[in-house]
Amino acid sequence: MNGGRWGRRLAVVAALVAALAGCADPTPTPPPAAPVPAATPAPSTDAIGPHGPTVSSDPAALAREIDTAHATIADPARPPREVAAAARTAQVAYEELAFHPERLAPVLAALPPGPADVTNRIVTAGRDLLAMAKGTPGDELPAWRIAEPLPPDRLRALYAEAEQRFGVPWHVLAAVNLVESRMGRIASHSEAGARGPMQFMPSTWASYGLGGDVYDPRDAILGAANYLQANGADTATGVDRALRRYNNDPRYVRAVRAYADVMASDERAFLAFHAWEVYFRTTSGRVHLPVGYDEPRAIRADEYLARTGAPR
């Protein structure tokens, strides 16, 4: 529904780590709703710092950091704050591997099979999104507003509601939400003019938005499910075609499917993706854009970092 761009790079890359914008009748029999994770408080970003977590550049050490993060995320007994912190460490590790693909093979070789498979999928998705980006890192941060996303249990319930109504798998909706706005964290218009957490162009929203508010998470998720169903995403063979209508680039489709497949295989991965922060690559390095960042115009990264007292 909107075009890829350097600035939204991973909202990642998509999110990896930076981010990125047109009916089927009748409605299929609703599938049973998947279990919803227990409500968790939003983790504090106070300790994240202006550049995010630091990870090792040594492949063996980086593999240990990723493996430890995976174990923490997978453990339902771990407190939500620990899970979120582990997810953010893994996020930065994936980003580093996406930007430095020559490091990937030795890291994968040092990981157990399960974490290696997930890491490879997520890093490959990040590489696809990076390939869609325009240009190289500059010296400015974007004119964005970063907002607190809905808690994971509430978002998960909205995806389940949309799946029941339109037959589009919840994990596909979650992956689109992740790539388009980091699950609602990036609360700004895209460069192409798209709007809201699912990034709808106004004309598309008029046709598929069900009369709702494009900025409201529930309305946006239902509108996206309506649009995707109209293009075949309520069938196993139609998801890729529908995603291609959402963004006409095979790299976008591959990235969304990769994130979706990871969540479909292990729902705790959704909690990890939900914890991902917004980072922006600049000539001053990776810059964390925390909740509360709100710049009406682009700002030099070194000036912003000076404000935070961070080394530049």
TAQUI-V935042 format. One record per residue. N is the residue number from 1. RES is the residue in one small letter. D_FIRST is the distance of its C-alpha to the first C-alpha in Angstrom with 1 decimal. Layout:
BEGIN
n = [N N]
res = [RES RES]
d_first = [D_FIRST D_FIRST]
END
This chain:
BEGIN
n = [1 2 3 4 5 6 7 8 9 10 11 12 13 14 15 16 17 18 19 20 21 22 23 24 25 26 27 28 29 30 31 32 33 34 35 36 37 38 39 40 41 42 43 44 45 46 47 48 49 50 51 52 53 54 55 56 57 58 59 60 61 62 63 64 65 66 67 68 69 70 71 72 73 74 75 76 77 78 79 80 81 82 83 84 85 86 87 88 89 90 91 92 93 94 95 96 97 98 99 100 101 102 103 104 105 106 107 108 109 110 111 112 113 114 115 116 117 118 119 120 121 122 123 124 125 126 127 128 129 130 131 132 133 134 135 136 137 138 139 140 141 142 143 144 145 146 147 148 149 150 151 152 153 154 155 156 157 158 159 160 161 162 163 164 165 166 167 168 169 170 171 172 173 174 175 176 177 178 179 180 181 182 183 184 185 186 187 188 189 190 191 192 193 194 195 196 197 198 199 200 201 202 203 204 205 206 207 208 209 210 211 212 213 214 215 216 217 218 219 220 221 222 223 224 225 226 227 228 229 230 231 232 233 234 235 236 237 238 239 240 241 242 243 244 245 246 247 248 249 250 251 252 253 254 255 256 257 258 259 260 261 262 263 264 265 266 267 268 269 270 271 272 273 274 275 276 277 278 279 280 281 282 283 284 285 286 287 288 289 290 291 292 293 294 295 296 297 298 299 300 301 302 303 304 305 306 307 308 309 310 311 312]
res = [m n g g r w g r r l a v v a a l v a a l a g c a d p t p t p p p a a p v p a a t p a p s t d a i g p h g p t v s s d p a a l a r e i d t a h a t i a d p a r p p r e v a a a a r t a q v a y e e l a f h p e r l a p v l a a l p p g p a d v t n r i v t a g r d l l a m a k g t p g d e l p a w r i a e p l p p d r l r a l y a e a e q r f g v p w h v l a a v n l v e s r m g r i a s h s e a g a r g p m q f m p s t w a s y g l g g d v y d p r d a i l g a a n y l q a n g a d t a t g v d r a l r r y n n d p r y v r a v r a y a d v m a s d e r a f l a f h a w e v y f r t t s g r v h l p v g y d e p r a i r a d e y l a r t g a p r]
d_first = [0.0 3.7 7.0 9.8 12.8 16.4 16.5 14.1 15.8 16.8 15.9 17.0 17.3 15.5 16.8 19.3 20.7 18.3 13.2 9.8 3.0 6.6 15.6 17.8 21.3 23.4 22.5 24.0 26.8 25.6 26.3 28.5 26.9 27.3 29.6 28.2 29.4 32.0 31.1 31.3 31.6 29.1 30.7 32.2 30.7 34.0 35.3 32.2 33.2 31.5 30.7 30.1 32.3 34.4 34.5 36.9 36.5 39.1 37.6 40.1 39.8 36.0 36.1 38.5 36.2 33.2 35.6 36.9 33.5 32.6 35.9 35.4 32.0 33.4 36.4 36.0 39.2 37.8 37.0 33.4 34.0 35.2 32.3 29.9 32.0 32.0 28.3 28.0 30.6 28.8 25.5 27.4 29.2 26.0 24.7 28.1 28.0 24.6 26.0 29.3 28.8 32.5 33.3 31.4 34.0 36.9 35.0 34.0 37.6 38.9 36.7 37.6 35.6 33.3 32.1 32.0 29.6 27.2 27.6 26.9 23.7 22.3 23.6 22.2 18.7 19.3 20.5 17.4 15.3 18.1 18.0 14.5 15.8 17.4 21.1 23.5 24.3 25.7 28.1 25.8 23.9 20.7 20.7 19.3 20.7 21.2 21.9 23.5 21.2 22.6 25.3 24.5 26.4 24.6 21.1 22.5 23.8 20.5 18.9 22.1 22.0 18.5 19.8 22.9 21.3 18.6 19.8 16.9 18.7 18.8 18.5 15.2 13.9 15.9 14.5 10.8 12.4 14.5 12.1 9.7 12.8 15.9 16.2 16.2 18.5 16.4 16.5 15.3 12.7 10.6 12.0 9.2 9.9 7.5 9.9 11.7 12.1 9.0 6.9 6.0 6.3 9.9 10.1 7.8 9.8 12.9 12.6 11.9 12.9 16.5 18.0 17.4 16.8 13.2 15.2 17.4 16.7 18.0 16.2 12.8 13.7 15.1 12.1 9.9 13.0 13.3 10.0 10.7 14.3 13.7 12.5 15.4 14.9 18.1 20.1 21.0 20.3 16.9 14.9 14.1 13.1 10.7 9.2 9.1 7.0 4.4 5.1 8.0 10.6 13.5 14.2 11.1 12.1 15.7 15.2 13.5 16.2 18.9 18.4 18.1 21.3 23.1 22.7 23.6 26.7 27.7 26.4 28.1 25.4 23.1 25.7 25.6 21.8 22.1 24.8 22.9 23.1 21.2 22.8 22.3 24.1 26.4 29.7 31.3 29.8 27.5 27.2 26.5 24.6 26.2 25.5 26.8 25.5 24.5 24.7 23.8 24.1 24.0 27.2 29.3 29.2 33.0 33.5 31.4 33.2 36.5 35.7 35.4 38.5 36.9 38.1 36.0]
END
